[in-house]
Amino acid sequence: MTGDKPLGIVLIEMCILVILGPLVTGIIQKIKARLQNRQGAGILQPYFDLIKLLGKGTVQADTASGFFRSIPVLVLATTVAAGALVPVVQSGPPAFPLGDALMLLGLLALARFLTAVGALDAGGAFGGMGASREMTIAPLVEPVLMMVVFSTALAVGSTELGILAEQRGTSWILAWRAADFLGLAAMLVLLPAETGRIPVDNPDTHLELTMLHEGMLLEHSGPGLGCMLLASHTRQIVTLGLAAALFFPIGPVGAGVTGLLLGLCTFALKILVLAVYLALIESSYAKLRLFQVPQYLGIGFVLALMSLALRIL
């Protein structure tokens, strides 16, 4: 379905997500440090890390194939493409059809698959371990996210995120039912898993007994590692943007400069609230053992299933 949202606005929104992705990570790290009575690095530290990595050389395993070098670019491109499907400053469908929430989840799944392929291609022990664990967790997260999307889409009649945000409008909280609360609870359970954070994963460690996503990143270096880190930051803010579009669509929809600026501020406020939530979860719980993660994700599955069942009934 096409609408009046210009393609230029879509591209601007995509660039905003890429630019703000590292900032969200820096804010989460800063909040965690304060909650743990530490000074912590500045919120701009992820940008400095990316700049440093882009200026370094590349070290590649002898067992890696030629396809290994293209993995970081493909992962980054796929994640950035997913960002084009998230409404940021203006709701409504774009004038040029790009895709919906299901395509967004498919692009994120493709990026996860490419990351695992790159880790396995290098032939390292850490990369293979991280890839196997990541592919074990993925089937427990992605289908449940689709169920949450389906549950919300049934209330509107479309899986297009722009239409979802526009249809629910500013009176979204008045129209909430039990299915909405269950879907939101499922999304809050899944957010730490999809963003690679405690209690499912620990982004601040490189220990082989705890790492999932980080184990796959260790196979890359230099600009390649920078692309992978930027893709991780972008994936995180895209996931938070997906949750905001599904359950917190309130915000300006005007096409004027003032409306776009207010829309950007509203989006930033919603992302900040979700970032604080992730920081609080990481500071309040310890990482689960790998065999306990399915039990934790099972809670999200039950909540999403109940939400979808209530919509159908």
C-alpha positions, 0 to 999 in steps of 0.5 A: 500500500502506498501513501503520501510519505515522500521517499526522501523522508524515508531516507532521512529517517533511515539515516537518523536511525544509523546516526543515533544507533551508537548514541543509544548504546552509549546512553544505555552504558552510561545509565548502567554505570551510574546504577552500578556506582561507576563513572563509566565512559561518555555517551559518545564513546561508541562513536569514538570506537567506530572511528578508531576501528575504521582507521585500523588494518584488517586481520583475517584468518587463513581459513576464511574464504573471500566471501568473509570480507563482504560479510560486514558490508552485507550485514550493515546494508541489510540492517540499514535497509530494515531501518527504512521500514521504521517510522521516525518523524512521520507516520503513514505509508510511504509513497513508494512501497518498501515493505512492512513489519514482516519484511523488517523482521526478515531483514533482521533475520537475514543479518543474523544469518549472515553474521553466523555464516561469517563466524563459521567461515572464519573457522575459529572456535569462538565464532563457531560457538557463538554462531551455534548459540545465536542460531539456537536462540533465534528460532525462539525469538523471531517467531514470537516477534511475528506473533506480536506483529500479527496480534497488533496488525489484526487490530488495524488490518495492516502490517505496515508500520506507518499505517499501524502508527497512523491508525492508532493515532493519539488515542491509542491508550484509550483503545487498548484491550487485554491483547495489547497489554499482553503483546506489550509484555511479550515485547518487553520480554523479547527486547533483551534477547533481540538486542543481545542483552542480559539476561539472554546475552552480555554485550560487555564481555568476551568470555567464551562461556557467556558470549553469543553475539560478541563471539561472532564479532571477534572474528572480524577486525578493523573496518569490518569490525566497525561495520559489524558494531555499527550494524549492532547499534542500528539493529538495536535502535531498529528493534526499539523503533519497532516496539515504539511503532507497535505500542507507542505510536503517539506523535505528530504526523504533520509534514511541515518542518515543525511537525517533523521536528516534533516527531523526531523529539517524540521518537527520541523520547520513546527510544530513551524510555526503552533504553532506560528499560534495557539498562534497568533490566541489565542492572537488576538481573544476572545472565541466565545459563544457556539452558535456562534461556528457552524457559525465559523466552517461553514466557514471551511465547505464552504472552504473544500466543495469548495476545494473538488468541484474544485478537482472533476470538 
